[in-house]
Amino acid sequence: MAENKETAAAVKMKQSFQEQRESLSQLEKLKGYRDDYVAQFKVKGQGGMAASRLLEYQAFVQKLDHAIEEQTKAVQSMQVRVGEHQHAFKKTNSRKKVVEKLIEKSKHQEQADVGRQEQNEADDRVFKGAKLD
């Protein structure tokens, strides 16, 4: 059971890492797109431009800035989630190790008990054989 919980926690942690990478990639793409758009607009704007075109540009840049802001929040949220999943994995991994140690200790104790019982039986046979002589 402890192993199953650890495996499930590892899967969640792996998924959250993947989602975090995707979220960061999306953020970088948005930033890159904004930078490219601003650079292209500067080049086009050097020759002059209509006020309506300038307003459209400003509105679009604001939308990009808003999308970048939202994606930044998503990245931060993913970082928290990754931390939570890492903590959960470490906790389940630790529990699994404790259970494994207890099982191993129990096995050693059982082997020692069997060994003592076999030794006692052997001693009893020797003792009974010595009495018969």
Secondary structure, 3 states (H helix, E strand, C coil): CHHHHHHHHHHHHHHHHHHHHHHHHHHHHHHHHHHHHHHHHHHHHCCCCCHHHHHHHHHHHHHHHHHHHHHHHHHHHHHHHHHHHHHHHHHHHHHHHHHHHHHHHHHHHHHHHHHHHHHHHHHHHHHHHHHHC
